[in-house]
């Protein structure tokens, strides 16, 4: 049986796009408005797709990046947004 991946506390800052959606392997999504920071738990090795939403009435999204959770910046201990 493979070892259980460790849980990580990470953060994402959206500085450029009206809305960014972080899409996780298990299917859940986190929306981040422009100028905001979101902190979240992710697992070591988990793949996160970062997509931009320019028109909320459209289903069209632009893939910005696919990244491993390990590569995202760590959340500050006092951040709970």
C-alpha positions in Angstrom: 0.0 0.0 0.0 1.5 3.4 -1.0 2.1 5.9 1.8 -0.6 8.6 2.5 0.4 11.9 1.0 1.0 14.7 3.4 -1.5 17.6 3.7 -0.1 21.0 2.9 -1.4 24.5 3.7 -1.0 26.6 0.5 -2.0 30.1 -0.7 -2.8 31.6 -4.1 -2.9 35.3 -5.0 -4.8 36.5 -8.0 -3.2 39.8 -9.3 -4.1 39.8 -13.0 -7.4 38.2 -13.9 -11.0 39.1 -13.0 -11.6 35.6 -11.5 -9.2 32.6 -11.3 -10.5 29.1 -10.5 -8.2 26.6 -8.9 -9.4 23.1 -10.0 -8.3 20.2 -7.9 -7.9 16.5 -8.9 -10.9 15.5 -6.8 -13.1 17.9 -8.8 -13.6 20.7 -6.3 -12.9 24.3 -7.3 -11.9 27.4 -5.4 -12.6 30.8 -6.9 -10.2 33.7 -6.3 -11.3 37.3 -7.2 -8.8 39.8 -8.5 -6.7 41.3 -5.7 -7.6 38.5 -3.2 -5.7 35.7 -1.5 -7.1 32.3 -0.8 -5.6 29.7 1.5 -6.5 26.1 1.2 -5.3 22.6 2.0 -3.9 20.4 -0.7 -2.0 17.1 -0.8 1.6 16.6 -1.7 1.9 15.7 -5.4 -1.7 16.8 -6.2 -2.2 18.5 -9.5 -3.9 21.9 -9.5 -5.2 23.5 -12.7 -5.4 27.3 -12.7 -7.9 28.7 -15.1 -9.1 32.3 -15.8 -12.7 33.3 -16.1 -13.3 36.5 -18.0 -17.0 36.3 -18.5 -19.0 34.7 -15.7 -22.0 34.1 -18.0 -19.9 32.0 -20.3 -18.6 28.5 -19.8 -15.4 29.5 -21.6 -12.3 29.4 -19.4 -8.6 29.8 -20.3 -6.1 27.4 -18.8 -3.3 29.5 -17.3 -1.2 26.8 -15.7 -1.1 23.3 -14.4 1.0 23.0 -11.3 1.7 20.5 -8.4 0.5 21.7 -5.0 4.0 21.4 -3.7 5.1 24.2 -6.0 2.5 26.7 -4.7 3.6 29.2 -2.0 3.0 28.1 1.6 0.2 29.9 3.5 1.2 32.2 6.3 0.2 30.7 9.7 -2.1 33.6 10.4 -3.9 33.6 7.0 -7.4 32.2 7.2 -9.3 33.6 4.3 
